[in-house]
Amino acid sequence: MAFILSTWELPLQPMVLYFEMTMLNFSTLCLEDSNSSSDGYDTIIGILDTGIWPESTSFNDNGIGQIPPRWNGTCTEGHDFNSSNCNRKLIGARFYGGDDSDSDEDQTARDKVGHGTHVASTAAGSTVTGASYYGLAAGTAKGGSPRSRIAMYRVCTEDGCLGSAILAAFDDAISDKVDVLSLSLGSPAVFRPDLDNDPIAIGAFHAVEKGITVVCSAGNDGPSPATVSNAVPWILTVAATTIDRDFESDVVLGGGKVVKGGGINFSPLQNSPVYPLVHAKSTKKSDADDNSASNCQGDSLEENAVKGKIVVCERTDGYSVYDKRDTVKSLGGLGVVIVDDESRAVAENYKSFPATVISSKDAADILSYMNSTSNPVATILPTATMTDYKPAPAVAYFSSRGPSYVSPNILKPDIAAPGVNILAAWIGNSAEDANEGKEPSLFNVISGTSMACPHVSGVVATVKSEHSEWSPSAIKSAIMTTASQTNNLKAPITTESGSAATAYDYGAGEITTEGPLQPGLVYETTVIDYLNFLCYIGFNTSKIKVISRTVPSGFACPDNPSSEEISNINYPSIAISNFMGTTSRNISRTVTYVGGDGETVFTATVEAPSGLDVKVIPDKLRFTKNNQKLSYQAIFSRSSKSNKASFGTILWTNGKYKVHIPFVLNNES
């Protein structure tokens, strides 16, 4: 192996898969096809995850040429997995054991969870026509870079992922010559390791140093602030957004009024509203309190009062929507309507039991109807696929938010991508995930930043295939500076709650597929920048070597390093902390022209909130040749104090290219 990362003495940190609480939902990919001429043909995406189901049609190699000669990996045989399971699409597979207690069945690259298969097909799945989840959202499924090759590194089981396995996989992937690494995993905020004990941060540093772009999930701990994971500057960190498809399971009330609900169910109820409708509180046991009963908790409901009825449950507690469904189902209820604003957009999978989630606003209509009659009735309709849903995208409620826990002077997350109700391939033997009485579906629907990450990995692979000479930071810049900040209503992107989204929610914005291929300008961040970043957060040379292992000859941390200097790292966003407004802050950036030969002039414009003054000097950059580098300064000052973070954008344009760089200033240190 080229590196010996796997022998480093790190604690065996359990890493948690970024499932969104096993939310099962379904959709074809939201991104439009790119017009890349190569379409990722010889690009190799390495995926660290739960393994892969090689028989999936998403991994067929029809029409794909020979394996790139530089490939140095292997297809490791193991339990129920042999070398013939690999092909010209799935070109490599490895697995990593945890300890001696692992059974022989764990010694395999085969996916037993589904997560890795889903992620791999989202990133680079081949085109599959007629894909659907038991008929829902029928259409064509394919990955973000459908001709890219896949190398799977099984580092996780259903119990989690070991740090030693992650480091070993990075080691192998670097040696195997992958171009992109996609990691839909990480530690939740409450278990976050120190940076010098973080196997993802350490492994990613070495991969990026060797020219491999590393893409990671931002985490599912939102919407609380400062929850973003994988927040070091050498990683491309991805938030999750909704898409323009919804799975509606509506409630029809007596009298015919329809209340829109969300979720996946294959309800066997009649379409006519003939079933008694009750609020859970009215079915409580004599010794139960109103709150427990309203939330359909455990033993709080009277069986005779629930049996044969549709029950309305609140969700103001910690009980999941599945717990509420199970409570009603176990007591003989015919269906459940759950009031939950957060879960409304994420299509939970209730299979054949009639269950749906409605917003608190729509719940008012149901409660009004129930209060207007002595015998309220309703029905729950089976799920239907709705397209052209608006507004979309919106930042998913669960997507982890900035500012970065590592340093508020680096903006994280970097980018957002579809992560709600995503259709992709699934394992073929999962009876647990099958609809009752049906064979397991070859596709499944999941939500989480796990699903957003491989969308970006696919775009990275396509950009890499077009611009093989570009560094990971140039590719990151191309993706960030061409992101979109508007939704399909041509209005600013919002959060799921409807408030305006900020760079702490979605970084530079929603990823696009065409823009990154021709960004015009790129911001390149060097390994020295990353080493200086470690100096600025307080690492000395010895501690830096825990992450980098070596440092270039002559490198030393600056005298009296300050965390404020992080803002001057040549990153494709600007974050400034501890900004009180009493003095101005001067930030420098260097851009490289990648738009082709010939003279061109880019002009700067600034979008900033009232009270914040931003001057760009010079405000025009004149390039005379391709790959020319020019620098500018952005000077920030306030005309009045503010207790809130200030967000804005610097835009460089020459008439052909529009190059956005977001900025955020706050008064916290």
Secondary structure, DSSP 8 states (H G I E B T S, - for coil): ----GGGS-----EEEE--STT-B------S-----SSTTTT-EEEEEES-B-TTSGGG--TT-----TT----B--BTTB-GGG--SSEEEEEE----TT--GGGSSSB-SSSHHHHHHHHHH---EEEEEETTEEEEEE--SSTTSEEEEEE-EETTEEEHHHHHHHHHHHHHHT-SEEEE-EE--GGG---GGG-HHHHHHHHHHHTT-EEEEE--S-TTSTT---S-STTSEEEEEE--SEEEE--EEETTS-EE--B-EE---S-SS--EEEEEGGGGB-TTS-HHHHHTT-GGGB-HHHHTTSEEEEE--SS--HHHHHHHHHHTT-SEEEEE-TTTTSS--EEETS-EEEE-HHHHHHHHHHHHT-SS-EEEE---EEEES-SS--EE-TTS---S-SS-TTS----EEEE-SSEEEE--TT-GGGS-TTS---SEEEE-SHHHHHHHHHHHHHHHHHH-TT--HHHHHHHHHHT-B-B-TTSSB-EETTSSB--HHHHTT-B--SSGGGS-SEE----HHHHHHHHHHTT--HHHHHHHHSS--TT----SS--GGGGGGS--SSEEE-S--SSS-EEEEEEEEE-S-SS-EEEEEEEE--TTEEEEEESSEEEE-STT-EEEEEEEEEESS--SS-EEEEEEEE-SS-EEEEEEEE-S--
